[in-house]
Amino acid sequence: MTAPGVAPPVAVGVAALAHVLGEPVDVATAAPGYTADLDRVRSWEYRTFHRATDGVGVTDLAAVAGGAALDRAGISAAELDLVVLAVPDLVEYLYWDAAAHTQARLGAHRAEAVLLNQACGGGVTAFDTIAGRFATHPAYRTALLIGANRVCEPYWNRMEINTSVFSDGAAAAVLVRDHDRCRWLATETISDGRYAGFMRMPVGGTAAPFTPDAGTPRVGDPAERLNEFFAGDVRAMFRFVATIRDRNRGVVEAACARAGVALADVRRFLHFHDNARQFAELAKDLGVEPDRTNVGLALDHGHVGCADQLIGLEHHLGDGTLTDGDLVALTSTGSGMHWVCTLLRV
């Protein structure tokens, strides 16, 4: 662990960012095709989500975003030492490595490929993965981080599975050793496996394989899953929700302690694209005004899985709301359960 006030063991910064999104779709117009509970969706306050066209897979999106980020950095795929792909959902095929396929699509044939599937926090914890690889491989100088999402609609309803409207897209960051902009300071993760089964799909694994006569299974409604997982224990449900909120702040405090900075020093918090009410609660729990979060982007784009924080980082660097020296926290909550925070110094 890095002691407070001590520089991280690896100097790495973000040299370029890029993203790609599916076609924009108005939430209010599309909602009746996804759910009968329109009031619930309206209460989230999402305006737009993005849906990829038929035939576009998660690695298609990843390759486009990754290639665009490399072009912006002026780095060829052949120069890459590491490609990390973070995805929260199923990829195009089972028994198949989507990270290795993306590496080949990009032409990064000498790069190590790593696949992360740590739910929606994968694009944040990937900074730690890259820093760790750089620490143990001194020859590594350049990495490509891609966070991507393509909703598998036969199993996952964009507007009923969780408290977010889910979108398709990908975002990429080029990380370079000793680069002096958007420098990585620390990453912290809190995991609690007691809740590992909360988002679990009931069939499709070795315990309960798909069968031809079983029809198409679906991940269930969150309220029903909550009731089933906690066996109707309302107090346990409230404790679970309180735990989520406590650890959203706790993981930021842990990252700040590791980096030797104060939570009050953080200029902006880029969280996964949750709904408006959840962002208001997050801001309250962190003790900041909502406009120091990325709530506007979230409601404009929907939840793009592992890509949300990189999309926000690109946006806020581009519009000048993040400037040299600013401290930014990339944060996420993911099923598992995991809470994660990465701190960057612009």
Sine and cosine of phi, psi and omega as CSV:
sin_phi,cos_phi,sin_psi,cos_psi,sin_omega,cos_omega
0.00,0.00,0.67,-0.74,0.06,-1.00
-0.97,0.25,0.80,-0.60,0.01,-1.00
-0.94,0.33,0.46,-0.89,0.02,-1.00
-0.81,0.58,0.71,-0.70,0.05,-1.00
0.99,0.12,-0.02,1.00,-0.01,-1.00
-0.98,-0.18,0.66,-0.75,-0.01,-1.00
-0.88,0.47,0.53,-0.85,0.03,-1.00
-0.88,0.48,0.41,-0.91,-0.08,-1.00
-0.92,0.38,-0.32,0.95,0.00,-1.00
-0.79,-0.61,0.76,-0.65,0.06,-1.00
-1.00,-0.05,0.93,-0.37,-0.01,-1.00
-0.58,-0.82,0.65,-0.76,0.00,-1.00
-0.71,-0.70,0.25,-0.97,-0.02,-1.00
-1.00,-0.02,0.89,-0.45,-0.05,-1.00
-1.00,0.01,-0.44,0.90,-0.03,-1.00
-0.27,-0.96,0.44,-0.90,0.03,-1.00
-0.69,-0.72,0.47,-0.88,0.08,-1.00
-0.34,-0.94,0.37,-0.93,0.05,-1.00
-0.52,-0.85,0.28,-0.96,0.10,-1.00
-0.66,-0.76,0.60,-0.80,-0.02,-1.00
-0.77,-0.63,0.44,-0.90,0.13,-0.99
-0.93,0.37,-0.03,-1.00,-0.02,-1.00
-0.90,0.43,0.68,-0.73,0.01,-1.00
-0.94,0.33,0.65,-0.76,-0.01,-1.00
-0.72,-0.69,0.73,-0.69,0.04,-1.00
-0.94,0.33,0.80,-0.59,-0.08,-1.00
-0.89,0.46,-0.74,0.67,-0.07,-1.00
-0.88,0.48,-0.62,0.79,-0.01,-1.00
-0.94,0.34,-0.64,0.77,-0.10,-1.00
-1.00,0.08,-0.37,0.93,-0.16,-0.99
-0.81,0.58,-0.68,0.73,-0.03,-1.00
-0.86,0.50,-0.37,0.93,0.05,-1.00
-0.98,0.19,-0.18,0.98,-0.04,-1.00
-0.91,-0.40,-0.48,0.88,-0.11,-0.99
-0.44,-0.90,0.45,-0.89,0.12,-0.99
-1.00,-0.01,-0.25,0.97,-0.05,-1.00
-1.00,-0.04,0.95,0.32,-0.08,-1.00
-0.93,0.36,-0.54,0.84,0.02,-1.00
-0.88,0.47,-0.63,0.78,0.01,-1.00
-0.88,0.47,-0.72,0.70,0.00,-1.00
-0.91,0.41,-0.66,0.75,0.03,-1.00
-0.87,0.49,-0.59,0.81,-0.04,-1.00
-0.91,0.41,-0.36,0.93,0.02,-1.00
-0.96,0.27,-0.44,0.90,0.07,-1.00
0.96,0.29,0.31,0.95,0.13,-0.99
-0.93,0.37,0.62,-0.79,0.01,-1.00
-0.98,-0.21,-0.67,0.74,-0.11,-0.99
-0.65,-0.76,0.54,-0.84,0.24,-0.97
-0.75,-0.66,0.14,-0.99,-0.08,-1.00
-0.83,-0.55,0.77,-0.63,-0.05,-1.00
-0.83,-0.56,0.84,-0.54,0.03,-1.00
-0.95,0.32,0.48,-0.88,0.03,-1.00
-0.95,0.31,0.35,-0.94,0.01,-1.00
-0.83,0.56,0.66,-0.75,0.03,-1.00
1.00,-0.02,-0.16,0.99,0.04,-1.00
-1.00,-0.04,0.87,-0.49,-0.03,-1.00
-0.98,-0.19,0.08,-1.00,-0.05,-1.00
-0.91,0.42,-0.57,0.82,0.01,-1.00
-0.96,0.27,-0.43,0.90,0.12,-0.99
-0.89,0.46,-0.73,0.68,0.03,-1.00
-0.90,0.44,-0.67,0.74,-0.01,-1.00
-0.88,0.47,-0.67,0.74,-0.03,-1.00
-0.92,0.40,-0.62,0.79,0.02,-1.00
-0.92,0.40,-0.75,0.66,-0.01,-1.00
-0.90,0.44,-0.68,0.74,0.01,-1.00
-0.89,0.45,-0.69,0.72,0.03,-1.00
-0.89,0.45,-0.63,0.78,0.00,-1.00
-0.92,0.40,-0.65,0.76,0.01,-1.00
-0.91,0.42,-0.65,0.76,0.04,-1.00
-0.89,0.46,-0.67,0.74,0.03,-1.00
-0.87,0.49,-0.68,0.73,-0.01,-1.00
-0.91,0.41,-0.54,0.84,0.00,-1.00
-0.99,0.15,-0.21,0.98,-0.07,-1.00
0.93,0.36,0.53,0.85,-0.03,-1.00
-0.86,-0.51,0.70,-0.72,0.02,-1.00
-1.00,0.08,0.45,-0.89,0.03,-1.00
-0.86,0.50,-0.51,0.86,0.00,-1.00
-0.91,0.42,-0.34,0.94,0.01,-1.00
-1.00,0.09,-0.21,0.98,-0.08,-1.00
-0.93,0.37,0.63,-0.77,0.11,-0.99
-0.99,-0.17,-0.37,0.93,-0.14,-0.99
-0.47,-0.88,0.72,-0.69,0.15,-0.99
-0.84,-0.54,0.84,-0.54,0.04,-1.00
-0.89,-0.46,0.85,-0.53,0.05,-1.00
-0.93,-0.36,0.83,-0.56,0.04,-1.00
-0.93,-0.36,0.82,-0.57,0.00,-1.00
-0.71,-0.70,0.59,-0.81,0.02,-1.00
-0.98,-0.18,-0.22,0.98,-0.15,-0.99
-0.85,-0.53,-0.05,-1.00,0.08,-1.00
-0.91,0.41,0.50,-0.86,0.10,-1.00
-0.99,-0.17,-0.16,-0.99,-0.15,-0.99
-0.89,0.45,-0.53,0.84,-0.06,-1.00
-0.65,-0.76,0.43,-0.90,0.19,-0.98
-1.00,0.07,0.32,-0.95,-0.05,-1.00
0.81,0.58,0.71,0.70,-0.15,-0.99
-0.46,-0.89,0.69,-0.72,-0.04,-1.00
-0.99,-0.13,0.97,-0.26,-0.04,-1.00
-0.93,0.36,-0.48,0.88,0.03,-1.00
-0.93,0.36,-0.70,0.72,0.03,-1.00
-0.90,0.44,-0.63,0.78,0.03,-1.00
-0.90,0.44,-0.67,0.75,0.03,-1.00
-0.90,0.44,-0.66,0.75,0.06,-1.00
-0.83,0.56,-0.70,0.71,0.00,-1.00
-0.93,0.37,-0.66,0.75,0.01,-1.00
-0.86,0.51,-0.61,0.79,-0.02,-1.00
-0.98,0.22,-0.36,0.93,-0.09,-1.00
1.00,0.09,0.39,0.92,-0.01,-1.00
-1.00,-0.04,0.87,0.50,-0.25,-0.97
-0.94,0.34,-0.33,0.94,0.02,-1.00
-0.99,-0.11,0.00,1.00,-0.06,-1.00
-1.00,0.05,0.60,-0.80,0.20,-0.98
-0.94,0.34,0.63,-0.78,0.01,-1.00
-0.91,-0.41,0.74,-0.68,-0.02,-1.00
-0.77,-0.64,0.76,-0.66,0.04,-1.00
-0.96,-0.28,0.81,-0.59,0.07,-1.00
-0.93,-0.38,0.74,-0.67,0.00,-1.00
-0.73,-0.68,0.75,0.66,-0.06,-1.00
-0.99,-0.11,0.77,0.64,0.02,-1.00
0.84,0.55,-0.50,-0.87,-0.16,-0.99
-0.97,0.23,-0.09,1.00,0.06,-1.00
-1.00,-0.01,0.02,1.00,-0.10,-0.99
-0.87,0.49,-0.58,0.81,-0.01,-1.00
-0.95,0.32,-0.31,0.95,0.02,-1.00
-1.00,-0.02,-0.75,0.67,0.01,-1.00
-0.93,0.37,-0.30,0.95,0.02,-1.00
-0.88,0.48,-0.45,0.89,0.06,-1.00
-0.88,0.48,-0.64,0.77,0.04,-1.00
-0.92,0.40,-0.65,0.76,0.04,-1.00
-0.86,0.50,-0.69,0.72,-0.01,-1.00
-0.93,0.37,-0.70,0.71,0.03,-1.00
-0.87,0.50,-0.63,0.77,0.03,-1.00
-0.91,0.42,-0.67,0.74,0.04,-1.00
-0.90,0.44,-0.64,0.77,0.03,-1.00
-0.91,0.42,-0.58,0.81,-0.01,-1.00
-0.93,0.38,-0.60,0.80,-0.05,-1.00
-1.00,-0.07,-0.15,0.99,0.03,-1.00
-0.78,-0.62,0.99,0.11,-0.07,-1.00
-0.84,0.54,-0.36,0.93,0.00,-1.00
-0.99,0.17,-0.28,0.96,0.02,-1.00
-0.94,0.34,0.76,-0.65,0.01,-1.00
-0.82,-0.58,-0.42,0.91,-0.12,-0.99
-0.69,-0.73,0.75,-0.66,0.01,-1.00
-0.75,-0.66,0.47,-0.88,0.09,-1.00
-0.88,-0.48,0.88,-0.48,0.07,-1.00
-0.98,-0.22,0.80,-0.61,0.04,-1.00
-0.79,-0.61,0.80,-0.60,0.17,-0.99
-0.95,-0.33,0.79,-0.61,-0.12,-0.99
-0.65,-0.76,0.42,-0.91,0.04,-1.00
-0.52,-0.85,0.75,-0.66,0.15,-0.99
-0.68,-0.74,0.95,-0.31,-0.07,-1.00
-0.87,0.49,0.77,-0.64,0.09,-1.00
-1.00,0.04,1.00,0.02,-0.21,-0.98
-0.90,0.43,-0.45,0.89,0.08,-1.00
-0.87,0.49,-0.44,0.90,-0.05,-1.00
-0.94,-0.35,-0.34,0.94,-0.22,-0.97
-0.74,-0.68,0.92,-0.40,0.03,-1.00
-0.99,0.10,0.83,-0.55,-0.10,-1.00
-0.85,0.52,-0.43,0.90,-0.12,-0.99
-0.86,-0.51,0.10,0.99,-0.03,-1.00
-0.82,-0.58,-0.26,0.97,-0.13,-0.99
-0.98,0.20,-0.52,0.85,-0.08,-1.00
-0.59,-0.81,-0.33,-0.94,0.01,-1.00
-0.97,-0.23,0.45,0.89,0.04,-1.00
-0.75,-0.66,0.38,-0.93,0.21,-0.98
-0.99,-0.11,0.85,-0.53,-0.15,-0.99
-1.00,-0.01,0.61,-0.79,-0.05,-1.00
-0.83,-0.56,0.28,-0.96,0.05,-1.00
-0.96,-0.28,0.72,-0.69,0.05,-1.00
0.16,-0.99,-0.04,-1.00,0.02,-1.00
-0.46,-0.89,0.49,-0.87,0.08,-1.00
-0.69,-0.72,0.53,-0.85,-0.09,-1.00
-0.70,-0.71,0.52,-0.86,0.08,-1.00
-0.74,-0.68,0.70,-0.72,0.11,-0.99
-0.99,-0.10,0.87,-0.50,-0.01,-1.00
-0.95,-0.33,0.76,-0.65,-0.10,-0.99
-0.80,-0.60,0.72,-0.70,0.05,-1.00
-0.88,0.48,0.71,-0.70,0.04,-1.00
0.93,0.37,0.17,0.98,0.10,-1.00
-0.94,0.34,0.69,-0.73,-0.18,-0.98
-0.99,-0.13,0.18,0.98,0.03,-1.00
-0.88,-0.48,0.60,-0.80,-0.05,-1.00
0.78,0.63,0.82,0.57,-0.08,-1.00
-0.97,0.23,0.71,-0.70,0.07,-1.00
-0.94,0.33,0.76,-0.64,0.03,-1.00
-0.95,-0.31,-0.70,0.71,-0.08,-1.00
-0.21,-0.98,0.43,-0.90,0.18,-0.98
-0.70,-0.71,0.70,-0.72,0.08,-1.00
-0.78,-0.63,0.60,-0.80,0.06,-1.00
-0.73,-0.68,0.70,-0.71,0.15,-0.99
-0.92,-0.38,0.81,-0.59,0.02,-1.00
-0.88,-0.48,0.61,-0.79,0.04,-1.00
-0.66,-0.76,0.99,-0.11,-0.09,-1.00
-0.95,0.33,-0.10,0.99,0.07,-1.00
-0.88,0.48,-0.39,0.92,-0.04,-1.00
-0.96,-0.28,0.31,0.95,-0.09,-1.00
-0.88,0.48,-0.50,0.87,-0.07,-1.00
-1.00,0.05,-0.01,1.00,-0.13,-0.99
-0.90,0.44,-0.64,0.77,-0.03,-1.00
-0.99,-0.15,0.15,0.99,-0.15,-0.99
-0.92,0.40,0.70,-0.71,0.13,-0.99
-0.98,0.17,0.73,-0.68,-0.16,-0.99
-0.94,0.35,-0.38,0.92,0.00,-1.00
-0.73,-0.69,0.25,-0.97,0.08,-1.00
0.90,-0.43,-0.13,0.99,0.04,-1.00
-0.95,-0.33,-0.16,-0.99,-0.04,-1.00
-0.93,0.37,-0.45,0.89,0.01,-1.00
-0.95,0.31,-0.52,0.85,-0.02,-1.00
-0.52,-0.85,0.98,0.19,-0.08,-1.00
-0.90,0.44,0.37,-0.93,0.16,-0.99
-0.87,0.50,0.61,-0.79,0.10,-1.00
-0.75,-0.66,0.54,-0.84,-0.08,-1.00
-0.86,0.52,-0.49,0.87,-0.08,-1.00
-1.00,-0.08,0.09,1.00,-0.08,-1.00
-1.00,0.01,-0.10,0.99,-0.07,-1.00
0.97,0.26,-0.19,-0.98,0.00,-1.00
-0.99,-0.10,0.92,-0.40,0.01,-1.00
-0.96,0.29,0.39,-0.92,0.03,-1.00
-0.74,-0.68,0.54,-0.84,0.19,-0.98
-0.94,0.33,0.70,-0.71,-0.18,-0.98
-0.99,0.16,0.16,-0.99,0.07,-1.00
-0.86,0.51,0.66,-0.75,-0.08,-1.00
-0.88,0.47,-0.60,0.80,0.01,-1.00
-0.91,0.41,-0.65,0.76,0.03,-1.00
-0.92,0.39,-0.66,0.75,0.02,-1.00
-0.89,0.45,-0.67,0.75,0.00,-1.00
-0.87,0.49,-0.73,0.69,-0.02,-1.00
-0.90,0.44,-0.66,0.75,-0.01,-1.00
-0.93,0.36,-0.70,0.71,-0.08,-1.00
-0.89,0.45,-0.64,0.77,-0.03,-1.00
-0.99,-0.14,0.22,0.98,0.09,-1.00
0.79,0.62,0.63,0.77,0.06,-1.00
0.97,0.24,0.11,0.99,-0.02,-1.00
-0.98,0.17,0.98,-0.18,-0.09,-1.00
-0.90,0.43,-0.62,0.78,0.01,-1.00
-0.89,0.46,-0.65,0.76,0.04,-1.00
-0.90,0.44,-0.60,0.80,0.04,-1.00
-0.89,0.45,-0.70,0.71,0.01,-1.00
-0.91,0.42,-0.60,0.80,0.05,-1.00
-0.90,0.44,-0.61,0.79,0.04,-1.00
-0.88,0.47,-0.73,0.68,0.01,-1.00
-0.90,0.43,-0.66,0.75,0.03,-1.00
-0.90,0.43,-0.59,0.80,0.03,-1.00
-0.89,0.45,-0.68,0.74,0.03,-1.00
-0.84,0.54,-0.74,0.68,-0.04,-1.00
-0.92,0.39,-0.68,0.73,-0.01,-1.00
-0.88,0.48,-0.66,0.75,-0.08,-1.00
-0.98,0.19,-0.39,0.92,0.15,-0.99
-0.85,0.53,-0.66,0.75,0.06,-1.00
-0.98,0.19,-0.65,0.76,-0.06,-1.00
-0.86,0.51,-0.62,0.79,-0.03,-1.00
-0.95,0.31,-0.53,0.85,0.09,-1.00
-0.92,0.38,-0.69,0.73,0.03,-1.00
-0.87,0.48,-0.63,0.78,0.01,-1.00
-0.92,0.40,-0.66,0.75,0.03,-1.00
-0.91,0.41,-0.66,0.75,0.03,-1.00
-0.89,0.46,-0.66,0.75,0.02,-1.00
-0.89,0.46,-0.66,0.75,0.02,-1.00
-0.89,0.45,-0.63,0.78,-0.05,-1.00
-1.00,0.10,-0.17,0.99,-0.02,-1.00
0.96,0.29,0.58,0.81,0.03,-1.00
-0.79,-0.62,0.23,-0.97,0.04,-1.00
-0.99,-0.14,0.53,-0.85,0.05,-1.00
-0.83,0.56,-0.59,0.81,0.00,-1.00
-0.90,0.43,-0.32,0.95,0.00,-1.00
-0.98,0.19,-0.24,0.97,-0.07,-1.00
-0.95,0.30,0.83,-0.55,-0.06,-1.00
-0.97,0.23,-0.64,0.77,-0.07,-1.00
-0.52,-0.86,0.57,-0.82,0.00,-1.00
-0.91,-0.42,0.88,-0.48,-0.02,-1.00
-0.96,-0.29,0.99,-0.17,-0.10,-1.00
-0.99,-0.15,0.24,-0.97,0.11,-0.99
-0.89,0.45,0.41,-0.91,-0.19,-0.98
-0.97,0.24,0.95,0.31,0.04,-1.00
-0.98,0.21,-0.01,-1.00,-0.03,-1.00
-0.99,0.13,0.12,-0.99,-0.13,-0.99
-0.88,0.47,-0.67,0.74,-0.02,-1.00
-0.91,0.42,-0.66,0.75,0.00,-1.00
-0.91,0.42,-0.59,0.81,0.07,-1.00
-0.91,0.42,-0.63,0.77,0.03,-1.00
-0.89,0.46,-0.66,0.75,0.03,-1.00
-0.93,0.37,-0.63,0.78,0.04,-1.00
-0.87,0.48,-0.73,0.68,0.00,-1.00
-0.87,0.50,-0.67,0.74,0.03,-1.00
-0.88,0.47,-0.71,0.70,-0.03,-1.00
-0.91,0.41,-0.54,0.84,0.02,-1.00
-1.00,0.09,-0.22,0.98,-0.02,-1.00
0.96,0.27,0.56,0.83,-0.01,-1.00
-0.78,-0.62,0.27,-0.96,0.10,-1.00
-0.96,0.27,0.55,-0.83,0.00,-1.00
-0.84,0.55,-0.47,0.88,-0.03,-1.00
-0.96,0.28,-0.02,1.00,0.14,-0.99
-1.00,-0.05,0.11,0.99,0.09,-1.00
-0.94,-0.33,-0.06,-1.00,0.02,-1.00
-0.97,-0.25,0.54,0.84,-0.07,-1.00
-0.86,0.51,-0.62,0.79,0.00,-1.00
-0.88,0.48,-0.70,0.72,0.04,-1.00
-0.90,0.45,-0.64,0.77,-0.01,-1.00
-0.85,0.52,-0.73,0.68,-0.05,-1.00
-0.96,0.28,-0.38,0.92,0.04,-1.00
-0.99,0.15,-0.38,0.92,-0.15,-0.99
-0.82,-0.57,-0.26,0.96,-0.12,-0.99
0.97,0.23,0.05,-1.00,-0.09,-1.00
-1.00,0.05,0.94,-0.35,-0.07,-1.00
-0.99,-0.17,0.66,0.75,0.08,-1.00
0.83,0.56,-0.79,-0.61,-0.05,-1.00
-0.97,0.26,-0.04,1.00,-0.08,-1.00
-1.00,-0.04,-0.24,0.97,-0.18,-0.98
-0.81,0.59,-0.78,0.63,-0.12,-0.99
-0.93,0.37,-0.59,0.81,0.04,-1.00
-0.94,0.35,-0.60,0.80,0.10,-1.00
-0.87,0.49,-0.70,0.71,0.02,-1.00
-0.90,0.43,-0.65,0.76,0.01,-1.00
-0.89,0.45,-0.71,0.70,0.04,-1.00
-0.87,0.49,-0.70,0.71,-0.04,-1.00
-0.89,0.46,-0.76,0.65,-0.11,-0.99
-0.96,0.26,-0.44,0.90,0.17,-0.99
-0.94,0.34,-0.62,0.78,-0.04,-1.00
-0.94,0.34,-0.57,0.82,-0.05,-1.00
-1.00,-0.07,0.04,1.00,0.10,-1.00
1.00,0.09,0.06,1.00,0.03,-1.00
-0.97,0.22,-0.24,0.97,0.21,-0.98
-0.88,-0.47,0.83,-0.56,-0.05,-1.00
-0.77,-0.63,0.10,-0.99,-0.09,-1.00
-0.77,0.64,0.77,-0.64,0.03,-1.00
1.00,-0.04,-0.28,0.96,0.00,-1.00
-0.90,0.43,0.54,-0.84,0.08,-1.00
-0.98,-0.21,0.78,-0.62,-0.03,-1.00
-0.80,-0.60,0.66,-0.75,0.03,-1.00
-0.94,-0.34,0.82,-0.58,0.14,-0.99
-0.99,-0.13,0.85,-0.53,-0.12,-0.99
-0.75,-0.66,0.44,-0.90,0.03,-1.00
-0.34,-0.94,0.40,-0.92,0.21,-0.98
-0.87,-0.50,0.69,-0.72,-0.01,-1.00
-0.67,-0.74,0.49,-0.87,0.04,-1.00
-0.86,0.50,0.57,-0.82,-0.06,-1.00
0.50,-0.87,-0.73,0.68,-0.12,0.99
-1.00,-0.07,0.48,-0.88,0.04,-1.00
-0.73,-0.68,0.62,-0.78,0.17,-0.99
-0.84,-0.54,0.73,-0.69,-0.12,-0.99
-0.61,-0.79,0.57,-0.82,0.06,-1.00
-0.62,-0.79,0.75,-0.66,0.15,-0.99
-0.89,-0.45,0.75,-0.66,0.05,-1.00
-0.97,-0.24,0.73,-0.69,0.06,-1.00
-0.82,-0.58,0.58,-0.82,0.11,-0.99
-0.95,-0.31,0.92,-0.38,-0.02,-1.00
-0.91,0.43,0.00,0.00,0.00,0.00
